[in-house]
């Protein structure tokens, strides 16, 4: 529970799968406008590392999943090696982000069979 201006408010935690796509970006835009009501604990994206790096900097999730080791290396390089985020890869990484125990809500914005 956090205290804001003397009032109690409880932030809720969420994960967004497909965060760099249109729906994922729109969801994060809404979350950004909600202030401290939501806390992003996990993101999953394909290989759009430029957008994902900005999202990670802005929302500070604990865990991120990307498509493969190459994308993970590019993200780590973009963020800096000491940036505090766990980076997972592949379908297993996405699945792990989707079931983070602290997440109260999962938004799946991944299209097709992968979603």
C-alpha positions as CSV (number, residue, x, y, z in Angstrom):
1,X,0.0,0.0,0.0
2,X,1.3,3.5,-0.9
3,X,0.3,6.8,0.7
4,X,-0.3,9.7,-1.6
5,X,-1.2,13.1,-0.1
6,X,-2.4,11.5,3.1
7,X,-4.8,9.1,1.3
8,X,-4.2,5.4,1.0
9,X,-4.2,3.9,-2.5
10,X,-3.2,0.5,-3.5
11,X,-1.4,0.0,-6.8
12,X,-2.3,-3.1,-8.8
13,X,0.3,-5.1,-10.7
14,X,0.1,-6.2,-14.3
15,X,2.0,-7.8,-17.2
16,X,1.6,-6.8,-20.8
17,X,2.4,-9.4,-23.5
18,X,3.0,-7.8,-26.8
19,X,4.0,-4.4,-25.3
20,X,5.6,-2.9,-28.4
21,X,2.6,-3.5,-30.7
22,X,-0.3,-1.1,-31.2
23,X,-2.5,-2.5,-28.4
24,X,0.4,-2.9,-26.0
25,X,1.5,0.7,-26.5
26,X,-2.0,1.9,-26.1
27,X,-2.4,0.0,-22.8
28,X,0.9,1.4,-21.5
29,X,-0.3,4.9,-22.5
30,X,-3.5,4.4,-20.4
31,X,-1.4,3.0,-17.5
32,X,0.9,6.0,-17.6
33,X,-2.1,8.3,-17.3
34,X,-3.3,6.4,-14.2
35,X,-0.4,7.5,-12.0
36,X,0.4,5.1,-9.2
37,X,-2.8,3.0,-9.6
38,X,-1.0,0.4,-11.8
39,X,2.5,-1.1,-11.5
40,X,4.0,-2.9,-14.5
41,X,5.9,-6.0,-13.3
42,X,6.5,-7.7,-16.6
43,X,6.6,-7.0,-20.4
44,X,7.0,-9.3,-23.3
45,X,7.8,-8.2,-26.9
46,X,9.3,-9.5,-30.1
47,X,12.3,-7.8,-31.5
48,X,11.3,-4.1,-31.5
49,X,14.1,-3.3,-29.0
50,X,14.1,0.5,-29.4
51,X,10.5,0.8,-28.3
52,X,10.9,-1.9,-25.6
53,X,13.9,-0.2,-24.1
54,X,11.9,3.0,-23.7
55,X,9.1,1.1,-22.1
56,X,11.5,-0.6,-19.7
57,X,13.0,2.7,-18.7
58,X,9.6,4.3,-18.2
59,X,7.8,1.5,-16.3
60,X,10.7,-0.4,-14.7
61,X,9.3,-3.9,-14.9
62,X,11.1,-6.6,-12.9
63,X,11.1,-9.1,-15.8
64,X,11.1,-8.7,-19.6
65,X,10.8,-11.4,-22.3
66,X,12.1,-11.1,-25.9
67,X,12.0,-13.3,-28.9
68,X,15.6,-14.7,-28.7
69,X,19.1,-14.3,-27.3
70,X,20.1,-11.8,-30.0
71,X,17.2,-9.5,-29.1
72,X,18.1,-10.0,-25.4
73,X,21.7,-8.9,-26.1
74,X,20.5,-5.8,-28.0
75,X,18.1,-4.9,-25.2
76,X,20.8,-5.4,-22.5
77,X,23.2,-3.2,-24.6
78,X,20.5,-0.5,-25.1
79,X,19.6,-0.4,-21.4
80,X,23.2,-0.7,-20.0
81,X,24.6,-3.8,-18.4
82,X,23.8,-2.6,-14.9
83,X,20.1,-1.8,-15.5
84,X,18.0,-3.8,-13.0
85,X,15.8,-6.0,-15.1
86,X,15.7,-9.7,-15.7
87,X,15.6,-10.6,-19.4
88,X,14.1,-13.9,-20.5
89,X,13.9,-15.3,-24.1
90,X,11.7,-17.3,-26.3
91,X,8.3,-18.8,-25.8
92,X,9.4,-20.0,-22.4
93,X,10.3,-16.5,-21.4
94,X,6.9,-15.2,-22.5
95,X,5.2,-17.9,-20.5
96,X,7.2,-17.1,-17.4
97,X,6.3,-13.4,-17.7
98,X,2.6,-14.3,-18.2
99,X,2.5,-16.3,-14.9
100,X,4.5,-13.9,-12.7
101,X,3.1,-14.6,-9.2
102,X,2.9,-10.9,-8.3
103,X,0.8,-10.0,-11.4
104,X,-2.9,-9.4,-10.7
105,X,-3.7,-8.8,-14.4
106,X,-2.3,-10.0,-17.7
107,X,-3.0,-8.1,-20.9
108,X,-2.3,-10.3,-23.9
109,X,-1.8,-8.2,-27.0
110,X,0.1,-10.8,-28.9
111,X,-1.5,-11.6,-32.2
112,X,-2.1,-15.0,-33.9
113,X,-1.2,-18.4,-32.6
114,X,1.5,-17.0,-30.4
115,X,-1.1,-15.1,-28.4
